[in-house]
Structure formats: C-alpha cells, structure tokens
Amino acid sequence: MHTATQPIDNGVNVTALLGAREALAQAPAAARFTWRAHCDWVRGTHSRIAVEDFYGLGETQQHRSRFTFEADHPEVFAAEDHGPTPVEYVLVGLAACLTAGVAAVAQHRGIQLRSVKATVEGDMDIQGILGMDPDVRNGFDDIRVTFAIDADASRADIEALVAQSQKRSAVYDLLTNPTHVKVEVK
Amino acid sequence: MKTVTAVVVGAGHAGLAMSHHLARHGIDHVILERGEVANAWRHQRWDSLRLLTPNWQTRLPGQIYTGPEPQGFMGMAELIAFLDDYARGLSAPLHTGTEVISVRQAEDGYRVMTDRGEWRCRAVVIATGACQRAAVPALAADLPPWIASLTPLDYRNPDQLAPGGVLVVGASATGVQLADELQRSGRPVTLAVGEHLRLPRRYRSRDIQWWLEHAGLLDQRFDEVEDLIRARRQPSPQLLGSTEPLDLDLNALSKRGVCLVGRLVGLAGTRLQFSGSLAVHCQAADLKLVRLLDNLDDWASAHGWHEALPASERPAPTRVPQRPCLGLDLAAGEIKTVLWATGFRPDYRWLEVPVFNARGRLLHHGGVVAPGLYAMGLPFMRRRKSGAIHGADDDARELSAHLAAWLAKARHRSFA
C-alpha cells in the first residue's frame, strides 16, 4: 500500500487519459489516428523530414510547431553525417515510447519517479543492406533496452512498470510484430 | 404454445445450479437442453481432460463431493456422473434434446422457439456456457491446404493427428495441456506464447485453489475490481488436473522439448510470423506470479497459517530461449498440424434481443442482461469464481433473488 504524504507527480495527466479511454469507448471511430512525416531529399544520403500535422479524433490536428529532423549516414559510410541514421531514429522512437510508458504507468500506479534513463542498442550486420549475403537481413537482428530507474518503489515494482510499458508501447509493437507497408509512386 | 414463468437455457452446471435456486424461490420453470445434461462436457472436450479445480472444490448448491479423493481432479466421466446425479435431484422439468432456435422479446416477457415447440415466459436464464465456439484468428483461413487445422472443440487425443510437428497457438490452460500431451505422443510441438497466467499447481504443500479460495480472491466481486473488462478477458491459468499434482508451466514444457516461440502474428505466404515479445510476456507472468505469492504469504501470516505451512518458495523464472524463432516456413514440412488454443466464445446466435455491443459481446451487469433476462457461468460475471463450477452457487442465489424480486414488482405493477 502506498501512503504518500505528497501527491505523486510525474507530469502525466492520468485522469485525462482514463477519461479519453472512456470517451473513445463510446465513439471508437475517433480512436483512428494517422501519423505523418514529410521527407525531402537534400543530397547524398542526407534528407530533411518534417512532422507537423496528424489525423485523429475525427479531424486533422496540428503539433504546436513544425518539427524538422535531419537524417544522414556517418562518415564511415562515406556520407557527410548531417544527422542520425534512419535506424537510429527507430531507436530514438523506441526509447521515447517506452520511457513515456514508464512515466504514465508509474503515475497510474502511484509511483514517484526521480530519474529514468534508458540506453537502447540495436545490432545489425551491414552485409544485409550492402546486398552481400542474401541470408543476412537488412534490419536489426537484436535490440537491447537497458533502463536505470530511480523511484520510490521496489525492484519488482520497477520491473513490472517496465514490463507494462512494453505491453502498451506502439513502437515496441511495431518492432516485434509485422506491419503491412505499402510504398507507391505518385 | 406452452407457458411457464422462467426458462433456463442449458443443462450444464450453471443452468442446473440456477434451477436449484429458482425452485427454492418457488418459481416454476423448465430447463431446455439441446443435447443431454452436461452436453459440452460429454461432446466437446478432449479425452484426457480433468477439471482444474480439486474435487473438494467441485460443488453445486446442495451437493458436495463425497468420493474417496477430495484432493483429486475429476475426469469427464466422473464429472458427467456428478452432474447427472445433480440433475436427477432437481424438481423442474428438464427437456433434453430440445434446441432453442430463438429467444425474442414479447409482451410481458419472452418467446422461446425450440425445435420442439414454443414457450412463452416472463424470464429467461442464459446458461449455454462461455466456451461454445472456438475463437480462431482470421489468418487460419489462409493456411496452406496441406496443413491440418483444428480447434480444441474438435480435438480428442493425439492419435487423431498425423505424425509430425504440431504448432499449438496459445499458452493458456488448454494450450499448455495439449502441447504437453502432443509432445509426449512423439509429435514435436512448437508453442506460440502471448500474454499468459502462470500458476503453480501447489504452493507450500496446498493446492493453489485452496489458497485462492481461502484468501478470498475467488470471491472478489465484479463491482470491486478496478478494470472489469481486463479481469473478464484474463486468460485461464496454466494449470493441469492430473492424478498426481503437477506443474505445467513453460519451464516444464521446454524441459520436455517443446519449442517456445512468441505470439503468432502473421502469415506471409507459407511463412508464419511470431512476435519478438516472448521475453516480456514471460517476465510479466513471472512478476505477476511472485506478486500473487507475496500476497498469499501475507494472508497466511495475517491469518495464522504461516507456522502451520512449509516455508515460502519462489518458482524459478521462466527460461526463455536466447533468440526465439521469429518465423517458420510451413513449406519446409516440419509442421503438419496447427491447433488453435486461442480461446473460446459463447454462442448467442439464437438470442434475438438487442443486448450486444458493437463487437457482438453480451452486455450485462453482473449477469443481469435486461429486465427478466439473465446470464450464468460467464468469466468474472459476478465474482472471480463465476466461470467455475463452484462459482455457480453464489451467482445463482443472487440472480434468482433478483429474478424473484423483478417478477414480484412486475406483478404488482400489472395489478395496480
């Protein structure tokens, strides 16, 4: 039993999230979201990607501002390294998604977090993308996430937090399960 | 057309228990049963199945187990005899071989159409069971034609299957039991594991059901739990009823040679795709198990059991393969059969009353479906034990009282 004298605050509005869950149960169509990124090639392996709008709750929504990202490859790939590689963005997404989940679940379970640090590593054999060996896949063959969490909770409770955040994570689901991907030319 | 106050649809344990309590209230009623008493237990279960509840716990209103093995687990023949015996002791007319074709709302109650005539009644109790249909994922339809595909409702014993590998999809009670039996039959089993509930058969030398019952967990009510939808969706625990008490967790299965893979998530051509999430599902099940055992230990200490029982122990964490298989090509020929232990659903195609949500699930509040319409025997319907045989007594007692009160009120209104 948690007997807090101070209210738990991880900066997550759990009441709003639970309210949304209730509202969407009545109107499941509003739960359909479409996320978008717009990519513009710059030069070589360097691209600039913008994220601004998405669709959800029945209409197009705007982020508070337009976010842009540079993506490139490092110099060892004979590139100019204007930004992280696309696969690193995948790791960024996974780390951010699991960490957001940890915060939300902790708030819901009444656990005060002091710090949450995660290191994400993905292993890859580049013989795949270089087309050298058809038996080697292009993508990661292993991803490891290591959390270091300082919180008012037992180790078992922290492990349960991290397990629950995987269970509810979109990016974790994307990486562990297949997804239909369709690429077209306009 | 015949007239009766209440119709109970189904003569399984839940319908029989309800009949007992309706009789106590003096409510005249009939039980309509498409086949025989305990029909699904007779015709839709595999040969080796035993109840997951020990005999001392297998009880119905007014009838307890009095046989020689209170710690044993009933096989189907014994259970059928138990229910037959119970049915003989009831006073209400039991119409076997009578299939309900439709139930419709009518003025002052319901019309129940059967293949042997029509009934007019004030109230209907749906006691047709929670496991009438096997829930099979859509991709089952796309399996290549040389793969045999069957559900636990069709499965009887290993001899029914061709020699060769079997993919068992689902690792709840049914999946682990069938994986174990098939592996022992010499068919190499691959078991696709998603979210699951790990439970030891015995803990501190008592059956786990003793703990759950005495600590009050089975009596936990539907209006007390934080997330009822989740509680009702909870998978059945990895338990086995057998002559000698045995644990049937993933470690036991791996040790026997069963190959563990993640949840089945796709079929691309002939290639099955398994989720990379096996480790987290196993870890979550281990964490939940330890939390449960901690709570049971606390209960034992608080209620004077601690000294009387052997010391606490914690089961070994689930051993997950270092890099579980993510894909399996059915064209390679190792797998001959896929067995879908992916859950069950009730069958309400005959219930022509608007009491379903958009997904076709029955809407009810603790078994109260609509005025004069009640359900029985659904998972966590009124209590955690609602889906079990011993759970029928309390639910039938309360719902029969509700039904009696509703009849009295309706009668009062019609005379006013």
Interface residues (C-beta under 8 A of the other chain):
Chain A: P28 D142 A156 E159 A160 A163 Q164 Q166 K167 Y172 L175 T176 N177 P178
Chain B: E195 G262 R263 V265 G266 A268 Q273 S275 G276 S277 V280 Q283 A284 L287 K288 V290 R291 R323 A358
